[in-house]
Amino acid sequence: MRYTSKQVQITHSDERIFRVLSSFENFTPILADKVDSWEATEETCRFRAKGFTIGLKMVERQPNKHIKVCADDTAGSAPIPFTFWTQMKDTTPEGSSTPRTHMRIVLDIELNPMLKLMVGGKLQGAVDSIADQIAHAFNNAHL
């Protein structure tokens, strides 16, 4: 199944957004006190959530365009295989001194029919919420 977030606008350049989001280490100040057992390097992270150890790894980066992350099977017991992308597009009007970037999140996840019924709608809400939270953090100088 594929879930695509709504498009959000960030008042920073795609280059800055890419630079921040392309290293898990940059998330440590934000997430270390919000999840259990947070560990991060530039390429991987691991944490505990709802009784599961979740590991993520960067698998593809196209500078200023997208970042692809997937579950890291070596890190623990991710309950369901998934991959997600952060996509960025520079939308700064010509001649403007204020950069603008449109961003969205795309989640690909393997769900059996029962899980799809149980959590499908929640996953759409989750990707929209993550996009909103990232935009809010950038637009309010938290990232």
N, CA, C and O atoms as CSV, one atom per row, in Angstrom:
chain,resi,resn,atom,element,x,y,z
A,1,MET,N,N,0.831,-1.180,0.000
A,1,MET,CA,C,0.000,0.000,0.000
A,1,MET,C,C,0.874,1.241,0.000
A,1,MET,O,O,1.952,1.258,0.595
A,2,ARG,N,N,0.405,2.261,-0.663
A,2,ARG,CA,C,1.127,3.531,-0.705
A,2,ARG,C,C,0.240,4.614,-0.103
A,2,ARG,O,O,-0.937,4.748,-0.439
A,3,TYR,N,N,0.849,5.384,0.805
A,3,TYR,CA,C,0.182,6.518,1.442
A,3,TYR,C,C,1.022,7.752,1.158
A,3,TYR,O,O,2.217,7.776,1.451
A,4,THR,N,N,0.401,8.771,0.591
A,4,THR,CA,C,1.101,10.004,0.241
A,4,THR,C,C,0.526,11.136,1.064
A,4,THR,O,O,-0.687,11.349,1.083
A,5,SER,N,N,1.401,11.861,1.746
A,5,SER,CA,C,0.943,12.966,2.585
A,5,SER,C,C,0.463,14.128,1.733
A,5,SER,O,O,0.714,14.191,0.529
A,6,LYS,N,N,-0.220,15.029,2.379
A,6,LYS,CA,C,-0.528,16.293,1.730
A,6,LYS,C,C,0.788,17.034,1.514
A,6,LYS,O,O,1.780,16.763,2.190
A,7,GLN,N,N,0.788,17.944,0.596
A,7,GLN,CA,C,1.964,18.753,0.314
A,7,GLN,C,C,2.007,19.906,1.313
A,7,GLN,O,O,1.003,20.583,1.532
A,8,VAL,N,N,3.174,20.125,1.917
A,8,VAL,CA,C,3.331,21.234,2.854
A,8,VAL,C,C,4.357,22.212,2.289
A,8,VAL,O,O,5.206,21.840,1.480
A,9,GLN,N,N,4.268,23.450,2.721
A,9,GLN,CA,C,5.214,24.471,2.275
A,9,GLN,C,C,6.146,24.827,3.415
A,9,GLN,O,O,5.717,25.043,4.549
A,10,ILE,N,N,7.421,24.884,3.097
A,10,ILE,CA,C,8.452,25.232,4.071
A,10,ILE,C,C,9.196,26.446,3.549
A,10,ILE,O,O,9.561,26.506,2.375
A,11,THR,N,N,9.416,27.407,4.420
A,11,THR,CA,C,10.078,28.649,3.998
A,11,THR,C,C,11.594,28.556,4.201
A,11,THR,O,O,12.219,29.413,4.826
A,12,HIS,N,N,12.152,27.487,3.651
A,12,HIS,CA,C,13.597,27.275,3.613
A,12,HIS,C,C,13.918,26.634,2.274
A,12,HIS,O,O,13.037,26.101,1.599
A,13,SER,N,N,15.175,26.691,1.901
A,13,SER,CA,C,15.580,26.110,0.620
A,13,SER,C,C,15.545,24.587,0.676
A,13,SER,O,O,15.694,23.984,1.739
A,14,ASP,N,N,15.345,23.983,-0.486
A,14,ASP,CA,C,15.390,22.527,-0.567
A,14,ASP,C,C,16.763,22.010,-0.153
A,14,ASP,O,O,16.877,20.909,0.384
A,15,GLU,N,N,17.800,22.799,-0.401
A,15,GLU,CA,C,19.151,22.412,-0.008
A,15,GLU,C,C,19.263,22.295,1.513
A,15,GLU,O,O,19.825,21.320,2.013
A,16,ARG,N,N,18.740,23.268,2.251
A,16,ARG,CA,C,18.799,23.232,3.714
A,16,ARG,C,C,17.966,22.075,4.264
A,16,ARG,O,O,18.406,21.366,5.169
A,17,ILE,N,N,16.775,21.886,3.722
A,17,ILE,CA,C,15.912,20.801,4.183
A,17,ILE,C,C,16.597,19.465,3.955
A,17,ILE,O,O,16.610,18.610,4.841
A,18,PHE,N,N,17.164,19.282,2.774
A,18,PHE,CA,C,17.874,18.046,2.466
A,18,PHE,C,C,19.030,17.836,3.440
A,18,PHE,O,O,19.201,16.737,3.968
A,19,ARG,N,N,19.817,18.868,3.679
A,19,ARG,CA,C,20.983,18.764,4.551
A,19,ARG,C,C,20.573,18.297,5.954
A,19,ARG,O,O,21.242,17.451,6.548
A,20,VAL,N,N,19.492,18.839,6.470
A,20,VAL,CA,C,19.045,18.469,7.811
A,20,VAL,C,C,18.453,17.061,7.840
A,20,VAL,O,O,18.800,16.260,8.709
A,21,LEU,N,N,17.567,16.759,6.899
A,21,LEU,CA,C,16.849,15.481,6.930
A,21,LEU,C,C,17.668,14.286,6.462
A,21,LEU,O,O,17.258,13.145,6.669
A,22,SER,N,N,18.810,14.521,5.839
A,22,SER,CA,C,19.583,13.403,5.287
A,22,SER,C,C,20.545,12.764,6.289
A,22,SER,O,O,21.333,11.896,5.912
A,23,SER,N,N,20.496,13.176,7.550
A,23,SER,CA,C,21.310,12.548,8.594
A,23,SER,C,C,20.456,12.316,9.832
A,23,SER,O,O,19.876,13.259,10.371
A,24,PHE,N,N,20.374,11.073,10.286
A,24,PHE,CA,C,19.606,10.771,11.488
A,24,PHE,C,C,20.174,11.475,12.718
A,24,PHE,O,O,19.436,11.756,13.663
A,25,GLU,N,N,21.468,11.762,12.717
A,25,GLU,CA,C,22.076,12.457,13.864
A,25,GLU,C,C,21.409,13.799,14.125
A,25,GLU,O,O,21.352,14.245,15.271
A,26,ASN,N,N,20.902,14.450,13.080
A,26,ASN,CA,C,20.247,15.748,13.252
A,26,ASN,C,C,18.928,15.657,14.016
A,26,ASN,O,O,18.413,16.674,14.478
A,27,PHE,N,N,18.375,14.447,14.154
A,27,PHE,CA,C,17.115,14.261,14.865
A,27,PHE,C,C,17.302,14.038,16.360
A,27,PHE,O,O,16.335,14.087,17.120
A,28,THR,N,N,18.544,13.792,16.789
A,28,THR,CA,C,18.797,13.484,18.190
A,28,THR,C,C,18.252,14.545,19.138
A,28,THR,O,O,17.594,14.179,20.111
A,29,PRO,N,N,18.485,15.838,18.915
A,29,PRO,CA,C,17.950,16.827,19.865
A,29,PRO,C,C,16.417,16.826,19.945
A,29,PRO,O,O,15.847,17.204,20.969
A,30,ILE,N,N,15.766,16.408,18.885
A,30,ILE,CA,C,14.303,16.445,18.841
A,30,ILE,C,C,13.694,15.165,19.401
A,30,ILE,O,O,12.698,15.218,20.124
A,31,LEU,N,N,14.283,14.013,19.074
A,31,LEU,CA,C,13.658,12.731,19.397
A,31,LEU,C,C,14.215,12.014,20.615
A,31,LEU,O,O,13.544,11.138,21.160
A,32,ALA,N,N,15.405,12.350,21.057
A,32,ALA,CA,C,16.056,11.580,22.118
A,32,ALA,C,C,15.201,11.476,23.374
A,32,ALA,O,O,15.215,10.439,24.037
A,33,ASP,N,N,14.461,12.516,23.715
A,33,ASP,CA,C,13.630,12.466,24.920
A,33,ASP,C,C,12.174,12.101,24.632
A,33,ASP,O,O,11.348,12.098,25.545
A,34,LYS,N,N,11.853,11.793,23.374
A,34,LYS,CA,C,10.471,11.456,22.997
A,34,LYS,C,C,10.268,9.972,22.718
A,34,LYS,O,O,9.132,9.496,22.722
A,35,VAL,N,N,11.342,9.238,22.479
A,35,VAL,CA,C,11.260,7.792,22.256
A,35,VAL,C,C,12.271,7.111,23.176
A,35,VAL,O,O,13.211,7.741,23.659
A,36,ASP,N,N,12.067,5.841,23.406
A,36,ASP,CA,C,12.981,5.081,24.259
A,36,ASP,C,C,14.186,4.601,23.466
A,36,ASP,O,O,14.076,4.226,22.299
A,37,SER,N,N,15.329,4.620,24.123
A,37,SER,CA,C,16.563,4.027,23.598
A,37,SER,C,C,16.975,4.580,22.239
A,37,SER,O,O,17.400,3.813,21.375
A,38,TRP,N,N,16.862,5.876,22.028
A,38,TRP,CA,C,17.248,6.503,20.762
A,38,TRP,C,C,18.752,6.396,20.557
A,38,TRP,O,O,19.528,6.781,21.431
A,39,GLU,N,N,19.166,5.876,19.408
A,39,GLU,CA,C,20.559,5.830,18.967
A,39,GLU,C,C,20.583,6.240,17.506
A,39,GLU,O,O,19.720,5.828,16.732
A,40,ALA,N,N,21.572,7.053,17.120
A,40,ALA,CA,C,21.609,7.495,15.721
A,40,ALA,C,C,23.029,7.701,15.240
A,40,ALA,O,O,23.907,8.145,15.980
A,41,THR,N,N,23.228,7.362,13.970
A,41,THR,CA,C,24.415,7.759,13.217
A,41,THR,C,C,23.879,8.543,12.028
A,41,THR,O,O,22.673,8.772,11.926
A,42,GLU,N,N,24.752,8.948,11.144
A,42,GLU,CA,C,24.269,9.643,9.953
A,42,GLU,C,C,23.377,8.727,9.115
A,42,GLU,O,O,22.375,9.177,8.558
A,43,GLU,N,N,23.737,7.445,9.024
A,43,GLU,CA,C,23.065,6.498,8.128
A,43,GLU,C,C,21.932,5.691,8.753
A,43,GLU,O,O,21.021,5.268,8.042
A,44,THR,N,N,21.967,5.467,10.075
A,44,THR,CA,C,20.986,4.598,10.722
A,44,THR,C,C,20.499,5.184,12.032
A,44,THR,O,O,21.145,6.044,12.631
A,45,CYS,N,N,19.339,4.696,12.463
A,45,CYS,CA,C,18.875,5.005,13.811
A,45,CYS,C,C,18.119,3.797,14.342
A,45,CYS,O,O,17.689,2.924,13.588
A,46,ARG,N,N,17.969,3.774,15.661
A,46,ARG,CA,C,17.250,2.701,16.334
A,46,ARG,C,C,16.574,3.307,17.553
A,46,ARG,O,O,17.135,4.167,18.233
A,47,PHE,N,N,15.352,2.840,17.814
A,47,PHE,CA,C,14.609,3.287,18.992
A,47,PHE,C,C,13.537,2.267,19.318
A,47,PHE,O,O,13.256,1.368,18.526
A,48,ARG,N,N,12.941,2.415,20.493
A,48,ARG,CA,C,11.847,1.537,20.892
A,48,ARG,C,C,10.556,2.346,20.900
A,48,ARG,O,O,10.504,3.479,21.380
A,49,ALA,N,N,9.517,1.723,20.350
A,49,ALA,CA,C,8.196,2.353,20.327
A,49,ALA,C,C,7.134,1.270,20.445
A,49,ALA,O,O,7.141,0.288,19.703
A,50,LYS,N,N,6.235,1.464,21.375
A,50,LYS,CA,C,5.109,0.516,21.574
A,50,LYS,C,C,5.587,-0.929,21.678
A,50,LYS,O,O,4.956,-1.839,21.142
A,51,GLY,N,N,6.714,-1.132,22.377
A,51,GLY,CA,C,7.213,-2.480,22.608
A,51,GLY,C,C,8.067,-3.060,21.495
A,51,GLY,O,O,8.577,-4.172,21.634
A,52,PHE,N,N,8.233,-2.345,20.405
A,52,PHE,CA,C,9.029,-2.835,19.281
A,52,PHE,C,C,10.309,-2.025,19.161
A,52,PHE,O,O,10.326,-0.819,19.406
A,53,THR,N,N,11.389,-2.715,18.778
A,53,THR,CA,C,12.605,-2.010,18.405
A,53,THR,C,C,12.495,-1.712,16.918
A,53,THR,O,O,12.307,-2.615,16.102
A,54,ILE,N,N,12.613,-0.455,16.584
A,54,ILE,CA,C,12.518,-0.016,15.196
A,54,ILE,C,C,13.894,0.473,14.764
A,54,ILE,O,O,14.516,1.291,15.442
A,55,GLY,N,N,14.348,-0.027,13.653
A,55,GLY,CA,C,15.594,0.440,13.063
A,55,GLY,C,C,15.311,1.006,11.687
A,55,GLY,O,O,14.533,0.438,10.921
A,56,LEU,N,N,15.941,2.118,11.376
A,56,LEU,CA,C,15.793,2.752,10.066
A,56,LEU,C,C,17.167,2.950,9.459
A,56,LEU,O,O,18.154,3.132,10.171
A,57,LYS,N,N,17.220,2.914,8.128
A,57,LYS,CA,C,18.487,3.218,7.451
A,57,LYS,C,C,18.206,4.021,6.191
A,57,LYS,O,O,17.196,3.833,5.513
A,58,MET,N,N,19.126,4.913,5.908
A,58,MET,CA,C,19.074,5.696,4.674
A,58,MET,C,C,19.481,4.765,3.543
A,58,MET,O,O,20.512,4.098,3.624
A,59,VAL,N,N,18.673,4.716,2.487
A,59,VAL,CA,C,19.017,3.832,1.372
A,59,VAL,C,C,19.224,4.580,0.066
A,59,VAL,O,O,19.798,4.035,-0.878
A,60,GLU,N,N,18.763,5.820,0.003
A,60,GLU,CA,C,18.956,6.594,-1.233
A,60,GLU,C,C,18.806,8.075,-0.907
A,60,GLU,O,O,17.927,8.485,-0.149
A,61,ARG,N,N,19.690,8.854,-1.501
A,61,ARG,CA,C,19.603,10.314,-1.366
A,61,ARG,C,C,19.844,10.930,-2.734
A,61,ARG,O,O,20.833,10.621,-3.399
A,62,GLN,N,N,18.952,11.785,-3.142
A,62,GLN,CA,C,19.181,12.585,-4.337
A,62,GLN,C,C,19.177,14.026,-3.847
A,62,GLN,O,O,18.119,14.561,-3.514
A,63,PRO,N,N,20.358,14.669,-3.797
A,63,PRO,CA,C,20.462,15.986,-3.176
A,63,PRO,C,C,19.360,16.951,-3.620
A,63,PRO,O,O,19.101,17.155,-4.806
A,64,ASN,N,N,18.733,17.528,-2.605
A,64,ASN,CA,C,17.711,18.563,-2.756
A,64,ASN,C,C,16.430,18.069,-3.425
A,64,ASN,O,O,15.563,18.879,-3.756
A,65,LYS,N,N,16.292,16.759,-3.630
A,65,LYS,CA,C,15.100,16.196,-4.282
A,65,LYS,C,C,14.367,15.200,-3.384
A,65,LYS,O,O,13.182,15.370,-3.097
A,66,HIS,N,N,15.086,14.150,-2.937
A,66,HIS,CA,C,14.424,13.173,-2.078
A,66,HIS,C,C,15.417,12.401,-1.216
A,66,HIS,O,O,16.613,12.325,-1.500
A,67,ILE,N,N,14.854,11.828,-0.141
A,67,ILE,CA,C,15.592,10.973,0.777
A,67,ILE,C,C,14.727,9.733,0.974
A,67,ILE,O,O,13.545,9.840,1.298
A,68,LYS,N,N,15.316,8.566,0.779
A,68,LYS,CA,C,14.578,7.314,0.925
A,68,LYS,C,C,15.120,6.555,2.136
A,68,LYS,O,O,16.327,6.371,2.292
A,69,VAL,N,N,14.193,6.124,2.982
A,69,VAL,CA,C,14.527,5.430,4.221
A,69,VAL,C,C,13.726,4.133,4.268
A,69,VAL,O,O,12.575,4.094,3.834
A,70,CYS,N,N,14.335,3.074,4.793
A,70,CYS,CA,C,13.582,1.833,4.953
A,70,CYS,C,C,13.872,1.222,6.314
A,70,CYS,O,O,14.791,1.634,7.022
A,71,ALA,N,N,13.062,0.230,6.660
A,71,ALA,CA,C,13.275,-0.505,7.896
A,71,ALA,C,C,14.623,-1.213,7.807
A,71,ALA,O,O,14.969,-1.778,6.769
A,72,ASP,N,N,15.373,-1.180,8.892
A,72,ASP,CA,C,16.677,-1.835,8.957
A,72,ASP,C,C,16.497,-3.178,9.650
A,72,ASP,O,O,16.381,-3.240,10.874
A,73,ASP,N,N,16.473,-4.246,8.871
A,73,ASP,CA,C,16.238,-5.586,9.412
A,73,ASP,C,C,17.298,-6.007,10.423
A,73,ASP,O,O,17.024,-6.831,11.295
A,74,THR,N,N,18.498,-5.457,10.319
A,74,THR,CA,C,19.570,-5.857,11.234
A,74,THR,C,C,19.425,-5.193,12.601
A,74,THR,O,O,20.107,-5.583,13.549
A,75,ALA,N,N,18.554,-4.205,12.714
A,75,ALA,CA,C,18.460,-3.440,13.957
A,75,ALA,C,C,17.474,-4.012,14.959
A,75,ALA,O,O,17.471,-3.598,16.118
A,76,GLY,N,N,16.658,-4.928,14.555
A,76,GLY,CA,C,15.713,-5.444,15.527
A,76,GLY,C,C,14.481,-6.020,14.877
A,76,GLY,O,O,14.554,-6.696,13.850
A,77,SER,N,N,13.360,-5.746,15.484
A,77,SER,CA,C,12.129,-6.426,15.093
A,77,SER,C,C,11.086,-5.471,14.549
A,77,SER,O,O,10.006,-5.345,15.127
A,78,ALA,N,N,11.381,-4.804,13.463
A,78,ALA,CA,C,10.354,-3.971,12.827
A,78,ALA,C,C,9.195,-4.890,12.470
A,78,ALA,O,O,9.385,-5.878,11.761
A,79,PRO,N,N,7.999,-4.578,12.949
A,79,PRO,CA,C,6.894,-5.522,12.775
A,79,PRO,C,C,6.432,-5.699,11.333
A,79,PRO,O,O,5.936,-6.768,10.979
A,80,ILE,N,N,6.582,-4.674,10.492
A,80,ILE,CA,C,6.098,-4.722,9.117
A,80,ILE,C,C,7.125,-4.031,8.220
A,80,ILE,O,O,7.572,-2.931,8.545
A,81,PRO,N,N,7.509,-4.646,7.102
A,81,PRO,CA,C,8.446,-3.974,6.192
A,81,PRO,C,C,7.829,-2.691,5.602
A,81,PRO,O,O,6.657,-2.670,5.228
A,82,PHE,N,N,8.627,-1.647,5.528
A,82,PHE,CA,C,8.146,-0.400,4.952
A,82,PHE,C,C,9.314,0.412,4.411
A,82,PHE,O,O,10.469,0.199,4.781
A,83,THR,N,N,8.988,1.340,3.530
A,83,THR,CA,C,9.925,2.308,2.985
A,83,THR,C,C,9.204,3.634,2.919
A,83,THR,O,O,8.017,3.681,2.599
A,84,PHE,N,N,9.916,4.726,3.220
A,84,PHE,CA,C,9.298,6.025,3.010
A,84,PHE,C,C,10.286,6.998,2.397
A,84,PHE,O,O,11.500,6.883,2.569
A,85,TRP,N,N,9.729,7.956,1.681
A,85,TRP,CA,C,10.497,8.999,1.012
A,85,TRP,C,C,10.058,10.350,1.536
A,85,TRP,O,O,8.888,10.568,1.852
A,86,THR,N,N,11.003,11.235,1.618
A,86,THR,CA,C,10.707,12.651,1.794
A,86,THR,C,C,11.042,13.284,0.452
A,86,THR,O,O,12.182,13.213,-0.007
A,87,GLN,N,N,10.054,13.899,-0.171
A,87,GLN,CA,C,10.255,14.529,-1.470
A,87,GLN,C,C,10.200,16.041,-1.313
A,87,GLN,O,O,9.337,16.570,-0.611
A,88,MET,N,N,11.131,16.739,-1.974
A,88,MET,CA,C,11.220,18.194,-1.896
A,88,MET,C,C,11.238,18.795,-3.292
A,88,MET,O,O,11.807,18.222,-4.222
A,89,LYS,N,N,10.612,19.951,-3.427
A,89,LYS,CA,C,10.638,20.666,-4.709
A,89,LYS,C,C,10.725,22.163,-4.424
A,89,LYS,O,O,9.888,22.730,-3.722
A,90,ASP,N,N,11.758,22.785,-4.983
A,90,ASP,CA,C,11.926,24.234,-4.841
A,90,ASP,C,C,10.786,24.945,-5.558
A,90,ASP,O,O,10.561,24.720,-6.747
A,91,THR,N,N,10.073,25.796,-4.845
A,91,THR,CA,C,8.962,26.561,-5.426
A,91,THR,C,C,9.137,28.061,-5.177
A,91,THR,O,O,8.164,28.814,-5.153
A,92,THR,N,N,10.378,28.478,-4.994
A,92,THR,CA,C,10.654,29.891,-4.746
A,92,THR,C,C,10.303,30.706,-5.981
A,92,THR,O,O,10.808,30.428,-7.068
A,93,PRO,N,N,9.439,31.712,-5.828
A,93,PRO,CA,C,9.118,32.556,-6.982
A,93,PRO,C,C,10.376,33.287,-7.474
A,93,PRO,O,O,11.212,33.708,-6.675
A,94,GLU,N,N,10.494,33.426,-8.772
A,94,GLU,CA,C,11.647,34.115,-9.338
A,94,GLU,C,C,11.729,35.531,-8.773
A,94,GLU,O,O,10.740,36.262,-8.723
A,95,GLY,N,N,12.934,35.890,-8.350
A,95,GLY,CA,C,13.161,37.218,-7.802
A,95,GLY,C,C,12.856,37.344,-6.319
A,95,GLY,O,O,13.106,38.397,-5.733
A,96,SER,N,N,12.324,36.300,-5.696
A,96,SER,CA,C,11.988,36.350,-4.273
A,96,SER,C,C,13.229,36.113,-3.431
A,96,SER,O,O,14.088,35.306,-3.788
A,97,SER,N,N,13.320,36.819,-2.313
A,97,SER,CA,C,14.437,36.607,-1.398
A,97,SER,C,C,14.088,35.567,-0.326
A,97,SER,O,O,14.947,35.179,0.466
A,98,THR,N,N,12.837,35.120,-0.302
A,98,THR,CA,C,12.408,34.110,0.659
A,98,THR,C,C,12.270,32.758,-0.045
A,98,THR,O,O,11.399,32.583,-0.897
A,99,PRO,N,N,13.134,31.802,0.316
A,99,PRO,CA,C,13.033,30.491,-0.333
A,99,PRO,C,C,11.747,29.775,0.089
A,99,PRO,O,O,11.253,29.954,1.202
A,100,ARG,N,N,11.228,28.970,-0.819
A,100,ARG,CA,C,10.054,28.146,-0.542
A,100,ARG,C,C,10.282,26.770,-1.137
A,100,ARG,O,O,10.789,26.620,-2.249
A,101,THR,N,N,9.893,25.780,-0.365
A,101,THR,CA,C,10.009,24.403,-0.813
A,101,THR,C,C,8.719,23.672,-0.487
A,101,THR,O,O,8.213,23.769,0.631
A,102,HIS,N,N,8.191,22.950,-1.444
A,102,HIS,CA,C,7.073,22.058,-1.175
A,102,HIS,C,C,7.664,20.699,-0.819
A,102,HIS,O,O,8.621,20.240,-1.441
A,103,MET,N,N,7.077,20.067,0.192
A,103,MET,CA,C,7.562,18.775,0.648
A,103,MET,C,C,6.380,17.855,0.901
A,103,MET,O,O,5.295,18.300,1.276
A,104,ARG,N,N,6.606,16.565,0.688
A,104,ARG,CA,C,5.610,15.564,1.059
A,104,ARG,C,C,6.323,14.279,1.445
A,104,ARG,O,O,7.493,14.072,1.123
A,105,ILE,N,N,5.590,13.424,2.139
A,105,ILE,CA,C,6.081,12.120,2.582
A,105,ILE,C,C,5.303,11.047,1.825
A,105,ILE,O,O,4.087,11.154,1.663
A,106,VAL,N,N,6.003,10.018,1.364
A,106,VAL,CA,C,5.361,8.872,0.720
A,106,VAL,C,C,5.769,7.629,1.502
A,106,VAL,O,O,6.957,7.382,1.711
A,107,LEU,N,N,4.789,6.852,1.928
A,107,LEU,CA,C,5.033,5.626,2.678
A,107,LEU,C,C,4.549,4.430,1.879
A,107,LEU,O,O,3.389,4.380,1.471
A,108,ASP,N,N,5.435,3.465,1.654
A,108,ASP,CA,C,5.074,2.170,1.078
A,108,ASP,C,C,5.197,1.147,2.194
A,108,ASP,O,O,6.249,1.015,2.820
A,109,ILE,N,N,4.106,0.424,2.436
A,109,ILE,CA,C,4.101,-0.546,3.527
A,109,ILE,C,C,3.315,-1.781,3.107
A,109,ILE,O,O,2.293,-1.688,2.427
A,110,GLU,N,N,3.814,-2.930,3.525
A,110,GLU,CA,C,3.159,-4.193,3.191
A,110,GLU,C,C,2.163,-4.543,4.288
A,110,GLU,O,O,2.554,-4.899,5.400
A,111,LEU,N,N,0.877,-4.441,3.972
A,111,LEU,CA,C,-0.171,-4.748,4.941
A,111,LEU,C,C,-1.058,-5.864,4.421
A,111,LEU,O,O,-1.465,-5.856,3.259
A,112,ASN,N,N,-1.354,-6.818,5.282
A,112,ASN,CA,C,-2.331,-7.820,4.885
A,112,ASN,C,C,-3.720,-7.170,4.951
A,112,ASN,O,O,-3.865,-6.107,5.554
A,113,PRO,N,N,-4.737,-7.785,4.347
A,113,PRO,CA,C,-6.060,-7.147,4.288
A,113,PRO,C,C,-6.634,-6.764,5.659
A,113,PRO,O,O,-7.281,-5.725,5.791
A,114,MET,N,N,-6.398,-7.599,6.673
A,114,MET,CA,C,-6.917,-7.296,8.008
A,114,MET,C,C,-6.246,-6.055,8.591
A,114,MET,O,O,-6.919,-5.175,9.127
A,115,LEU,N,N,-4.920,-5.985,8.485
A,115,LEU,CA,C,-4.205,-4.811,8.978
A,115,LEU,C,C,-4.600,-3.554,8.207
A,115,LEU,O,O,-4.719,-2.473,8.783
A,116,LYS,N,N,-4.801,-3.707,6.906
A,116,LYS,CA,C,-5.205,-2.562,6.091
A,116,LYS,C,C,-6.514,-1.984,6.617
A,116,LYS,O,O,-6.653,-0.765,6.717
A,117,LEU,N,N,-7.467,-2.834,6.951
A,117,LEU,CA,C,-8.737,-2.364,7.511
A,117,LEU,C,C,-8.545,-1.694,8.862
A,117,LEU,O,O,-9.198,-0.697,9.170
A,118,MET,N,N,-7.640,-2.251,9.670
A,118,MET,CA,C,-7.449,-1.744,11.030
A,118,MET,C,C,-6.664,-0.437,11.075
A,118,MET,O,O,-6.999,0.457,11.851
A,119,VAL,N,N,-5.619,-0.317,10.251
A,119,VAL,CA,C,-4.715,0.829,10.398
A,119,VAL,C,C,-4.560,1.688,9.153
A,119,VAL,O,O,-3.870,2.707,9.196
A,120,GLY,N,N,-5.180,1.306,8.049
A,120,GLY,CA,C,-4.999,2.050,6.798
A,120,GLY,C,C,-5.303,3.534,6.932
A,120,GLY,O,O,-4.503,4.366,6.505
A,121,GLY,N,N,-6.439,3.879,7.514
A,121,GLY,CA,C,-6.798,5.286,7.687
A,121,GLY,C,C,-5.863,6.007,8.640
A,121,GLY,O,O,-5.563,7.185,8.446
A,122,LYS,N,N,-5.404,5.315,9.657
A,122,LYS,CA,C,-4.479,5.925,10.623
A,122,LYS,C,C,-3.132,6.225,9.974
A,122,LYS,O,O,-2.483,7.214,10.317
A,123,LEU,N,N,-2.711,5.379,9.043
A,123,LEU,CA,C,-1.435,5.622,8.364
A,123,LEU,C,C,-1.505,6.861,7.487
A,123,LEU,O,O,-0.538,7.619,7.411
A,124,GLN,N,N,-2.635,7.077,6.824
A,124,GLN,CA,C,-2.778,8.304,6.029
A,124,GLN,C,C,-2.687,9.524,6.940
A,124,GLN,O,O,-2.014,10.501,6.615
A,125,GLY,N,N,-3.358,9.461,8.063
A,125,GLY,CA,C,-3.276,10.556,9.028
A,125,GLY,C,C,-1.870,10.745,9.563
A,125,GLY,O,O,-1.437,11.873,9.800
A,126,ALA,N,N,-1.150,9.639,9.754
A,126,ALA,CA,C,0.212,9.714,10.276
A,126,ALA,C,C,1.163,10.389,9.295
A,126,ALA,O,O,1.965,11.229,9.702
A,127,VAL,N,N,1.092,10.040,8.011
A,127,VAL,CA,C,2.008,10.679,7.058
A,127,VAL,C,C,1.675,12.161,6.905
A,127,VAL,O,O,2.581,12.977,6.734
A,128,ASP,N,N,0.391,12.526,6.962
A,128,ASP,CA,C,0.024,13.946,6.929
A,128,ASP,C,C,0.574,14.668,8.160
A,128,ASP,O,O,1.088,15.782,8.056
A,129,SER,N,N,0.461,14.032,9.314
A,129,SER,CA,C,0.938,14.632,10.558
A,129,SER,C,C,2.458,14.798,10.554
A,129,SER,O,O,2.964,15.829,10.997
A,130,ILE,N,N,3.184,13.808,10.065
A,130,ILE,CA,C,4.648,13.903,9.994
A,130,ILE,C,C,5.056,15.054,9.081
A,130,ILE,O,O,5.951,15.826,9.424
A,131,ALA,N,N,4.411,15.175,7.928
A,131,ALA,CA,C,4.720,16.289,7.017
A,131,ALA,C,C,4.449,17.625,7.704
A,131,ALA,O,O,5.260,18.546,7.610
A,132,ASP,N,N,3.314,17.734,8.391
A,132,ASP,CA,C,2.990,18.970,9.117
A,132,ASP,C,C,4.030,19.272,10.191
A,132,ASP,O,O,4.452,20.418,10.342
A,133,GLN,N,N,4.443,18.253,10.934
A,133,GLN,CA,C,5.410,18.458,12.015
A,133,GLN,C,C,6.768,18.892,11.485
A,133,GLN,O,O,7.417,19.755,12.076
A,134,ILE,N,N,7.201,18.303,10.377
A,134,ILE,CA,C,8.483,18.717,9.785
A,134,ILE,C,C,8.388,20.161,9.309
A,134,ILE,O,O,9.292,20.956,9.565
A,135,ALA,N,N,7.306,20.509,8.621
A,135,ALA,CA,C,7.120,21.885,8.146
A,135,ALA,C,C,7.095,22.852,9.323
A,135,ALA,O,O,7.718,23.913,9.274
A,136,HIS,N,N,6.383,22.489,10.369
A,136,HIS,CA,C,6.301,23.354,11.558
A,136,HIS,C,C,7.680,23.548,12.176
A,136,HIS,O,O,8.043,24.663,12.550
A,137,ALA,N,N,8.451,22.464,12.287
A,137,ALA,CA,C,9.783,22.563,12.894
A,137,ALA,C,C,10.695,23.473,12.081
A,137,ALA,O,O,11.425,24.283,12.653
A,138,PHE,N,N,10.667,23.353,10.759
A,138,PHE,CA,C,11.490,24.238,9.928
A,138,PHE,C,C,10.975,25.669,9.971
A,138,PHE,O,O,11.758,26.603,10.139
A,139,ASN,N,N,9.676,25.850,9.822
A,139,ASN,CA,C,9.121,27.201,9.738
A,139,ASN,C,C,9.182,27.957,11.051
A,139,ASN,O,O,9.047,29.181,11.072
A,140,ASN,N,N,9.384,27.236,12.151
A,140,ASN,CA,C,9.500,27.878,13.461
A,140,ASN,C,C,10.897,27.744,14.029
A,140,ASN,O,O,11.093,27.844,15.241
A,141,ALA,N,N,11.879,27.517,13.151
A,141,ALA,CA,C,13.316,27.521,13.483
A,141,ALA,C,C,13.710,26.476,14.511
A,141,ALA,O,O,14.650,26.697,15.275
A,142,HIS,N,N,13.009,25.332,14.554
A,142,HIS,CA,C,13.427,24.244,15.436
A,142,HIS,C,C,14.412,23.317,14.735
A,142,HIS,O,O,15.136,22.572,15.397
A,143,LEU,N,N,14.449,23.352,13.415
A,143,LEU,CA,C,15.387,22.518,12.649
A,143,LEU,C,C,16.270,23.412,11.815
A,143,LEU,O,O,17.136,22.921,11.090
